[in-house]
Amino acid sequence: MSHEQETHRPESYGMIAEFDSPETLMAAAEKTRDAGYSRIDAYSSFPIEGMVEALGQKRTGLPKLILLFGFIGMCTGLFLQGWTAASNLGITIGPYMFYGYSMNIGGRPMLSFPNFIPVTFELTILFSALAAFFGTFILSKLPMPYHPLFNSERFSLASQDKFFLCIEARDPQYEKGKTEEFLEGLNPDSIEEIGH
Amino acid sequence: MADRSHIKGSLDAGSGSSSGKLTPSYLDPDYRVFGDGMTYKSVTDKVTDIVLKLKTSKGWWLGFGISFMALQVLVISIIYLLIKGPGIWGVNNPSMWGFAIINFVWWIGIGHAGTLISAILLLVQQDWRTSINRFAEAMTVFAVMCAGLFPLLHVGRPWLAYWMLPYPSTMGIWPQFRSPLLWDVFAISTYLTVSVLFWYLGLVPDLATLRDRAVKKAKKVIYGFLALGWRGSAKHWDRFTTAYLILAGLSTPLVLSVHSIVSLDFAVSNLPGWHTTIFPPYFVAGAVYSGFAMVLTVMIPVRHVFGLHDILTLRHLNNMSKVMLAMGLVVAYGYAMEAFFAFYSGGQYEIQAFQNRVFGPYGWSYWALILCNVAIPQLLWFRRFRVTLVPLWMISNIINIGMWLERYVIVITLTRDFMTSSWGYYVPTIWDWSLYLGTFGLFFTCTFLFIRFLPMINVFEMRELIHHVKHHEHHDKAGHGTEVEVSH
């Protein structure tokens, strides 16, 4: 795959069309999707509901990842407390051996679960939150200091008040002249080809 | 985020509209959440210009200067404390907690408004929160920083504070997981972490806007670095909004757990006046109460100085006052129940602790507390006090003081325990006061830096809100059109 991409590296990154409102962008995205383009993306300065579907893409699977990490956090909390406060179990990690140290506090049972709830709860939240935060950026391949789109002067308005649709050059249907013609048919405010 | 298109300003439904028909409350001039004619561009310009273009004002330098000096007071207080030890404070036996714990609980409570505004109001789809959440979240982070200092210093040897963490040590023992004080370590550190993540996540798209609007190279580079290369792709927004909503969902139980755990520091101990089940809910309500008061205390002047009347409208102040009033009533109920159960328990120590609280040597603080937290805030029943800036600002300050007094009254209960022979009296020293003053320095220094260098209003959410309102206006007109046709 990667070899192929290197040999057939497209000359440009793609072509962007500028729109004035979320509604026109959405309509344009739907038309582009229906025209059979698949490597497309829409850029806006605020989240627009239904845009991912309009682009013909799937919603993110992030919630499952967060749930998984929340579960890991819960298990960590329960294990940490059960091991260190209710057992004398030795665990070997590398050259080291760590022991639990069960303590009788006020005659409570060793596995005193009501007392273990707060820490378990906090760790569940902590792990989920870390997964949500880092998941968002890692799945989006951010941080990415350079991106071809930043070469465009107009594109700096994407974070302000303009809306852009991009057809990427790696799209199998991408052909410079034809794609430009297609984009023009969507009535954008401007069209620009983006270099690498 | 999520679907907000069906919101009709449920907080104000009915009262917002004079003509009797169901108008979305933000179309009603009295209840709008931003001024006339705001567009994507004007709201972007207005907020980012404060950071990028506005000359640093004399007022900012003055405020920052005073805060920075107060911060030095904190530094000196801590250095002297580290040299001499907690003996420089007024704490004694039996009153071992003193200012450190009072201030800790107070600051943590202030932080909770940020999470409430940004998370809970997001989940219940209260759009008006949009222009205040960023500021409130920043306040949360700074307030938790201030709060965290106190228990850390109160342990006496803060350089050994890491002993509280569960790490495999050569001593062979582990933290005591059955103690509320250890729960605090987990709760506060999780709370600080999650608050920072939530705040930063929301900042990233706005930092990208700043990067794209910045003219000077240095600003472009710094904001560009912080924006992590955000470019507003639909796929990224999808992950972003999902994560943002889930973080809000996680923060909501978190914020309730944090102050509940803080209250368990008191309630789990077998002390009369502390050992009650009402503590967690009434601590949480108190936290929200003081938090909203602090948000108003800080935001009313900021709104005035930066001319943010279009973005922070009277509706925001009105709504925040209403939340404050409601929380004040919950807190008042808490005080009443404390009194009731002290006598209902029939326990002589409980009754004696309550009598001490009200008529004892610190009785003045109890009555001042009732005055500040219960009596004066009743003025908020009147609309005039909710939307007139000066009285509202004064009431918020009074609530801040009242909530501090509440924690004072609770902590001071320690001075008189079961045996008269061990009764004592607690007087804070100058070092107690200087440390407290110093944390204001830390809080306001951070706040001033935040105002100057980061967008204090959530710009992308404002744009989203404008989009929704436009959408609504459009639908609203269409809806009325059909109505007319039908009646013909």
HADDOCK unambig.tbl for C-alpha pairs under 7 A between the chains (distance, minus, plus):
assign (segid A and resid 41 and name CA) (segid B and resid 233 and name CA) 6.43 0.50 0.50
assign (segid A and resid 41 and name CA) (segid B and resid 234 and name CA) 6.42 0.50 0.50
assign (segid A and resid 42 and name CA) (segid B and resid 233 and name CA) 5.66 0.50 0.50
assign (segid A and resid 42 and name CA) (segid B and resid 234 and name CA) 5.28 0.50 0.50
assign (segid A and resid 43 and name CA) (segid B and resid 232 and name CA) 5.04 0.50 0.50
assign (segid A and resid 43 and name CA) (segid B and resid 233 and name CA) 4.53 0.50 0.50
assign (segid A and resid 43 and name CA) (segid B and resid 234 and name CA) 5.86 0.50 0.50
assign (segid A and resid 44 and name CA) (segid B and resid 232 and name CA) 5.34 0.50 0.50
assign (segid A and resid 44 and name CA) (segid B and resid 233 and name CA) 6.78 0.50 0.50
assign (segid A and resid 45 and name CA) (segid B and resid 232 and name CA) 5.99 0.50 0.50
assign (segid A and resid 45 and name CA) (segid B and resid 460 and name CA) 6.29 0.50 0.50
assign (segid A and resid 46 and name CA) (segid B and resid 460 and name CA) 5.18 0.50 0.50
assign (segid A and resid 46 and name CA) (segid B and resid 461 and name CA) 6.86 0.50 0.50
assign (segid A and resid 46 and name CA) (segid B and resid 463 and name CA) 6.62 0.50 0.50
assign (segid A and resid 46 and name CA) (segid B and resid 464 and name CA) 5.81 0.50 0.50
assign (segid A and resid 47 and name CA) (segid B and resid 237 and name CA) 5.46 0.50 0.50
assign (segid A and resid 51 and name CA) (segid B and resid 234 and name CA) 6.38 0.50 0.50
assign (segid A and resid 52 and name CA) (segid B and resid 234 and name CA) 6.03 0.50 0.50
assign (segid A and resid 52 and name CA) (segid B and resid 235 and name CA) 6.36 0.50 0.50
assign (segid A and resid 59 and name CA) (segid B and resid 238 and name CA) 6.96 0.50 0.50
assign (segid A and resid 60 and name CA) (segid B and resid 238 and name CA) 6.62 0.50 0.50
assign (segid A and resid 60 and name CA) (segid B and resid 239 and name CA) 5.92 0.50 0.50
assign (segid A and resid 62 and name CA) (segid B and resid 239 and name CA) 6.75 0.50 0.50
assign (segid A and resid 81 and name CA) (segid B and resid 177 and name CA) 6.69 0.50 0.50
assign (segid A and resid 84 and name CA) (segid B and resid 174 and name CA) 6.32 0.50 0.50
assign (segid A and resid 85 and name CA) (segid B and resid 177 and name CA) 6.95 0.50 0.50
assign (segid A and resid 98 and name CA) (segid B and resid 168 and name CA) 6.67 0.50 0.50
assign (segid A and resid 101 and name CA) (segid B and resid 173 and name CA) 5.91 0.50 0.50
assign (segid A and resid 101 and name CA) (segid B and resid 174 and name CA) 6.83 0.50 0.50
assign (segid A and resid 115 and name CA) (segid B and resid 178 and name CA) 5.16 0.50 0.50
assign (segid A and resid 116 and name CA) (segid B and resid 177 and name CA) 6.70 0.50 0.50
assign (segid A and resid 116 and name CA) (segid B and resid 178 and name CA) 6.83 0.50 0.50
assign (segid A and resid 118 and name CA) (segid B and resid 183 and name CA) 6.16 0.50 0.50
assign (segid A and resid 119 and name CA) (segid B and resid 183 and name CA) 5.86 0.50 0.50
assign (segid A and resid 119 and name CA) (segid B and resid 186 and name CA) 6.21 0.50 0.50
assign (segid A and resid 122 and name CA) (segid B and resid 186 and name CA) 6.41 0.50 0.50
assign (segid A and resid 122 and name CA) (segid B and resid 187 and name CA) 5.97 0.50 0.50
assign (segid A and resid 122 and name CA) (segid B and resid 190 and name CA) 6.44 0.50 0.50
assign (segid A and resid 125 and name CA) (segid B and resid 250 and name CA) 6.26 0.50 0.50
assign (segid A and resid 126 and name CA) (segid B and resid 190 and name CA) 5.71 0.50 0.50
assign (segid A and resid 126 and name CA) (segid B and resid 194 and name CA) 6.85 0.50 0.50
assign (segid A and resid 129 and name CA) (segid B and resid 194 and name CA) 6.28 0.50 0.50
assign (segid A and resid 129 and name CA) (segid B and resid 247 and name CA) 6.10 0.50 0.50
assign (segid A and resid 132 and name CA) (segid B and resid 243 and name CA) 5.18 0.50 0.50
assign (segid A and resid 132 and name CA) (segid B and resid 247 and name CA) 6.97 0.50 0.50
assign (segid A and resid 133 and name CA) (segid B and resid 197 and name CA) 6.57 0.50 0.50
assign (segid A and resid 133 and name CA) (segid B and resid 201 and name CA) 7.00 0.50 0.50
assign (segid A and resid 133 and name CA) (segid B and resid 243 and name CA) 6.75 0.50 0.50
assign (segid A and resid 136 and name CA) (segid B and resid 239 and name CA) 5.54 0.50 0.50
assign (segid A and resid 136 and name CA) (segid B and resid 240 and name CA) 6.00 0.50 0.50
assign (segid A and resid 136 and name CA) (segid B and resid 243 and name CA) 6.61 0.50 0.50
assign (segid A and resid 140 and name CA) (segid B and resid 236 and name CA) 5.84 0.50 0.50
assign (segid A and resid 142 and name CA) (segid B and resid 228 and name CA) 6.19 0.50 0.50
assign (segid A and resid 142 and name CA) (segid B and resid 229 and name CA) 6.54 0.50 0.50
assign (segid A and resid 143 and name CA) (segid B and resid 228 and name CA) 4.29 0.50 0.50
assign (segid A and resid 143 and name CA) (segid B and resid 229 and name CA) 5.56 0.50 0.50
assign (segid A and resid 144 and name CA) (segid B and resid 228 and name CA) 6.15 0.50 0.50
assign (segid A and resid 144 and name CA) (segid B and resid 229 and name CA) 4.93 0.50 0.50
assign (segid A and resid 145 and name CA) (segid B and resid 228 and name CA) 6.38 0.50 0.50
assign (segid A and resid 145 and name CA) (segid B and resid 229 and name CA) 4.95 0.50 0.50
assign (segid A and resid 146 and name CA) (segid B and resid 229 and name CA) 6.98 0.50 0.50
assign (segid A and resid 156 and name CA) (segid B and resid 212 and name CA) 5.29 0.50 0.50
assign (segid A and resid 159 and name CA) (segid B and resid 208 and name CA) 6.56 0.50 0.50
assign (segid A and resid 159 and name CA) (segid B and resid 209 and name CA) 5.01 0.50 0.50
assign (segid A and resid 159 and name CA) (segid B and resid 232 and name CA) 6.75 0.50 0.50
assign (segid A and resid 160 and name CA) (segid B and resid 41 and name CA) 6.63 0.50 0.50
assign (segid A and resid 160 and name CA) (segid B and resid 44 and name CA) 6.57 0.50 0.50
assign (segid A and resid 160 and name CA) (segid B and resid 209 and name CA) 6.16 0.50 0.50
assign (segid A and resid 161 and name CA) (segid B and resid 40 and name CA) 5.38 0.50 0.50
assign (segid A and resid 161 and name CA) (segid B and resid 41 and name CA) 5.59 0.50 0.50
